């Protein structure tokens, strides 16, 4: 038997083992790779960053998924929360599904660990779980008055008494809703918050849901979108390049620049990018916490696994046609 005939007879369990190792090894032994940022991610970053330091602007994060899709959605949730915390942007969270409630609290707790000065009700507010039957009354009600529509947060406090509500009344102020979903939940926000009140809506979705959302992205009904682990990895990079950047000229992050993000490579292992006063790249031995780079590490594993699968597909097709040709010649 030739090589391809032998490959055709390999026990498929060995193929599964090779694919598993291609995923496990990069996760256990991470490596640096480049992350290229796409426009839907950059547009969402710029919209959030435009709220930096403004008392009358805030972001609402809606959690519409369960633990089965955490691998893709959780890293983007943490990176967006980190962006808001770095740039002093008010952020609210809400969910209408019981399984999403602990994930929402977990994302907040993970993201705020490095920001000891943050205060619930001042810098951020978790509205908590609200029954699905109240989705429409709350979504429409927030178009008039957020405090009246939601009333209490996850801790049972009256929303109207919280300091974070200063300057925030309705969608004119709470002017960006980001729905993290593995379903069509984001369409409801488009239908009611966007169409009825003109609120800006964005999506953080699993990779398989991205195609369903592109028409809304192209029509402008979505201002931005994070697509799967790749979108999360892109956003992590933007936060490192801009929001988490510090020097004497930019002590609290700097404005988005296409040129900078295009030319800047952010190592995720053992180094953190920084710049001197002339704008030249300087690398220092300051490692990022894993929670702020998990999407990029995951993308490394995903990329290698995909490459290996493509190799198997190519070899399988070559073997099939060579075997078919050989069979035809014999007959």
C-alpha positions in Angstrom: 0.0 0.0 0.0 1.2 3.5 -0.8 1.2 6.4 1.7 -2.3 7.6 0.8 -3.8 4.1 1.0 -2.3 3.7 4.4 -3.7 7.1 5.5 -7.2 6.0 4.3 -7.0 3.1 6.7 -5.8 5.0 9.8 -8.1 4.6 12.8 -10.1 7.9 13.0 -9.4 8.0 16.7 -5.8 8.9 15.9 -7.0 11.8 13.8 -9.1 13.0 16.7 -6.1 12.7 19.0 -3.9 14.8 16.7 -6.6 17.5 16.6 -7.0 17.4 20.3 -3.2 17.9 20.8 -3.2 20.8 18.4 -5.7 22.5 20.6 -4.3 21.5 24.0 -0.6 22.2 23.4 -1.0 25.9 22.4 -3.2 26.4 25.4 -0.7 24.9 27.8 2.3 26.5 26.0 1.1 29.8 24.5 3.0 31.7 21.9 2.9 35.2 20.4 1.0 35.7 17.2 -0.3 38.7 15.3 -3.9 39.8 15.6 -5.4 41.8 12.8 -8.4 44.1 13.6 -11.4 44.2 11.4 -13.7 47.2 10.9 -16.8 45.9 12.8 -14.6 45.5 15.9 -12.8 48.8 15.4 -16.1 50.6 15.0 -17.5 49.2 18.2 -14.3 50.2 20.1 -14.5 53.8 18.8 -18.2 54.1 19.7 -17.5 52.9 23.3 -14.4 55.1 23.6 -16.3 58.2 22.5 -18.1 57.9 25.9 -14.9 58.2 27.9 -15.2 60.4 31.0 -18.7 61.6 30.1 -21.2 61.8 32.9 -24.2 61.8 30.5 -23.2 58.8 28.5 -23.2 55.1 29.4 -23.1 51.6 27.9 -25.6 48.8 28.5 -24.4 45.2 28.3 -27.1 42.6 27.8 -26.1 39.0 28.5 -28.2 36.5 26.4 -26.3 33.2 26.6 -25.5 30.4 28.9 -22.3 28.5 29.9 -22.2 26.5 26.7 -21.0 29.5 24.7 -18.7 31.0 27.3 -15.5 30.1 25.3 -16.4 32.6 22.6 -18.4 35.3 24.5 -16.9 35.5 27.9 -13.5 36.9 26.7 -15.2 39.7 24.7 -17.4 40.6 27.7 -14.3 40.9 30.0 -12.4 43.0 27.4 -15.3 45.4 26.9 -15.7 45.8 30.7 -12.0 46.4 31.0 -12.2 49.1 28.3 -15.0 50.8 30.2 -13.2 50.6 33.5 -9.9 51.9 32.0 -11.6 54.9 30.3 -14.0 55.8 33.1 -17.1 54.9 31.1 -20.3 54.2 33.0 -21.5 50.6 32.3 -24.8 48.8 33.1 -25.5 45.1 32.8 -28.7 43.2 32.5 -30.0 39.7 31.5 -33.4 38.2 30.8 -32.4 34.5 31.2 -31.6 32.8 34.5 -28.5 31.0 33.3 -27.0 34.3 32.2 -27.2 35.9 35.7 -24.2 34.2 37.2 -22.2 34.6 34.1 -22.9 38.3 34.1 -21.8 38.6 37.8 -18.7 36.5 37.0 -17.6 38.7 34.1 -18.0 41.8 36.3 -16.0 40.3 39.1 -13.2 39.1 36.8 -12.9 42.4 35.0 -12.9 44.6 38.1 -10.3 42.7 40.1 -7.6 45.0 38.8 -9.6 48.2 39.5 -9.9 48.4 43.3 -11.3 51.9 43.3 -14.4 50.9 41.3 -17.7 51.2 43.2 -21.0 49.5 42.4 -23.7 52.1 41.8 -21.1 54.7 41.0 -18.9 53.4 38.2 -21.0 50.4 37.2 -24.4 49.0 38.0 -25.7 45.4 37.6 -29.4 45.4 37.0 -29.4 41.7 37.5 -31.8 39.1 36.1 -35.2 40.3 35.0 -37.9 37.8 33.9 -38.2 37.3 30.1 -41.8 38.5 30.3 -40.6 41.9 31.3 -38.2 42.3 28.3 -40.5 44.4 26.2 -41.8 46.7 29.0 -38.2 47.3 30.2 -36.7 47.8 26.7 -39.5 50.2 25.7 -39.6 51.8 29.2 -35.9 52.7 29.1 -36.7 54.8 26.1 -38.5 57.1 28.5 -36.9 56.6 31.9 -34.3 54.0 32.9 -35.0 54.3 36.6 -38.7 53.7 36.1 -38.3 50.9 33.7 -35.8 48.9 35.8 -36.5 50.2 39.3 -34.1 48.0 41.3 -30.6 46.5 40.7 -29.2 43.1 41.5 -28.7 44.1 45.1 -32.3 45.4 45.5 -31.3 49.0 45.6 -33.5 51.6 44.0 -32.0 52.6 40.7 -33.1 56.2 41.0 -31.1 56.7 44.2 -27.8 55.5 42.7 -25.0 58.0 41.9 -24.4 56.4 38.5 -27.8 57.5 37.3 -26.7 61.2 37.5 -26.9 62.4 33.9 -28.5 59.2 32.7 -32.2 59.2 31.9 -33.0 57.3 28.7 -31.5 56.0 25.4 -30.3 59.5 24.6 -27.8 58.9 27.4 -27.7 55.1 27.7 -26.8 55.3 24.0 -25.2 52.0 23.3 -26.6 48.5 23.9 -24.3 45.5 23.3 -26.0 42.2 23.3 -23.9 39.1 23.9 -25.8 36.2 22.4 -25.6 32.8 20.8 -29.1 33.3 19.3 -31.2 36.0 17.6 -31.7 38.0 20.8 -29.9 41.0 19.4 -32.7 41.4 16.7 -35.1 42.3 19.5 -32.9 45.2 20.6 -32.7 46.4 17.0 -36.5 46.2 16.6 -37.4 48.1 19.7 -34.4 50.1 21.0 -33.0 51.0 17.6 -36.0 51.5 15.5 -38.3 53.0 18.1 -35.8 55.2 20.0 -32.8 55.4 17.7 -30.4 53.8 20.2 -27.1 52.5 19.0 -27.0 48.7 19.1 -24.0 46.4 18.7 -23.6 42.6 18.9 -21.1 40.2 20.4 -22.0 36.8 18.9 -20.7 33.3 18.4 -18.9 32.8 15.1 -21.8 30.7 13.6 -24.3 33.6 14.3 -22.1 36.3 12.6 -23.5 35.6 9.1 -27.1 36.3 10.4 -26.0 39.7 11.7 -24.0 41.0 8.8 -27.0 42.5 6.9 -27.8 44.6 10.0 -24.2 45.6 10.2 -24.1 46.7 6.6 -27.4 48.6 6.9 -26.1 50.5 9.9 -28.6 49.1 12.3 -25.6 47.6 14.2 -22.8 50.0 14.9 -20.3 47.2 15.4 -20.0 43.5 16.0 -17.6 41.1 17.7 -17.7 37.8 15.9 -16.6 34.8 18.0 -13.2 34.3 19.5 -11.6 36.2 16.7 -13.6 39.3 17.5 -12.8 39.0 21.2 -9.1 38.7 20.3 -9.3 41.8 18.2 -10.9 43.8 21.0 -8.3 42.6 23.5 -5.6 44.0 21.3 -7.4 47.4 20.9 -7.7 47.7 24.7 -4.0 47.0 25.1 -3.0 49.4 22.3 -5.2 52.3 23.3 -7.4 52.1 26.5 -4.7 50.5 28.7 -1.9 52.6 27.2 -0.2 54.9 29.7 2.7 57.4 29.5 3.2 61.1 30.4 1.3 62.3 27.4 -1.5 59.8 27.6 -2.0 58.9 31.3 -5.5 57.5 30.8 -5.4 55.9 27.4 -5.3 57.6 24.0 -7.6 58.0 21.1 -8.1 55.4 18.4 -5.8 55.6 15.4 -6.0 53.3 12.4 -2.3 53.8 11.7 -1.2 52.8 15.2 -3.4 49.7 15.3 -2.3 48.6 11.9 1.4 48.9 12.6 1.4 47.7 16.2 1.9 44.1 17.3 1.1 43.4 20.9 2.9 40.3 22.3 0.8 38.4 24.7 3.6 36.4 26.3 6.2 38.0 28.7 6.1 41.4 27.0 3.8 44.4 26.9 4.0 47.0 24.2 4.8 50.6 25.1 6.1 53.7 23.3 8.8 56.3 23.9 8.2 60.1 23.5 8.9 59.9 19.8 6.3 57.2 19.2 8.8 54.4 18.7 7.9 50.9 20.0 9.5 49.8 23.3 8.9 46.3 24.7 9.1 45.8 28.4 8.9 42.5 30.4 5.5 43.2 31.9 3.2 40.2 31.3 -0.6 40.6 30.9 -2.9 38.7 33.3 -4.4 35.7 31.5 -7.9 37.0 31.8 -7.0 39.9 29.6 -5.5 37.8 26.8 -7.5 34.5 26.9 -9.1 35.2 23.5 -5.7 35.6 21.8 -4.4 32.5 23.4 -7.5 30.6 22.4 -7.2 31.9 18.8 -3.7 30.4 18.6 -5.1 27.0 19.5 -8.0 27.5 17.1 -5.8 28.5 14.3 -3.5 25.5 14.6 -6.4 23.1 14.8 -8.0 24.6 11.7 -4.7 24.4 9.8 -4.4 20.7 10.8 -8.0 20.0 9.7 -7.3 21.7 6.3 -4.2 19.6 5.9 -6.2 16.4 6.6 -8.9 17.5 4.0 -6.2 18.2 1.4 -4.4 14.9 1.9 -7.7 13.1 2.0 -8.8 14.5 -1.4 -5.4 13.8 -3.0 -5.6 10.3 -1.7 -9.1 9.8 -3.0 -8.3 11.0 -6.5 -5.1 9.1 -6.7 -6.8 5.9 -5.6 -9.6 6.5 -8.0 -7.1 7.0 -10.9 -5.2 3.8 -9.9 -8.5 1.8 -9.8 -9.4 3.1 -13.2 -6.1 2.2 -14.7 -6.3 -1.4 -13.3 -9.8 -1.9 -14.6 
